[in-house]
Amino acid sequence: MLAPVSLQEAERMIRQLQGYPLFTGVRGQKGLNRELFAHYITSISQLVLAVPEIVELDINPLLADETSITAVDVRIKIMR
């Protein structure tokens, strides 16, 4: 089982992403709030545990910056 994801695991997962250097900020832009992003991951993990009928969850796009994270479009497939 992949869930639950702890805060430490989420932070490790973020650091392992191929695009991680972009999260730290580029071309004078501030980086992603990695702590907030890690909390977001753990929250999604808790949702999947709380609702075992979820068989698929797609969040695309997910917009994130130094102050916020916004799921623009979410698709959740439920198995009955």
Secondary structure by P-SEA (a helix, b strand, c coil): ccccccaaaaaaaaaaccccccccccccccccaaaaaaaaaaaaaaaaaacccccbbbbcccccccccccccbbbbbbcc
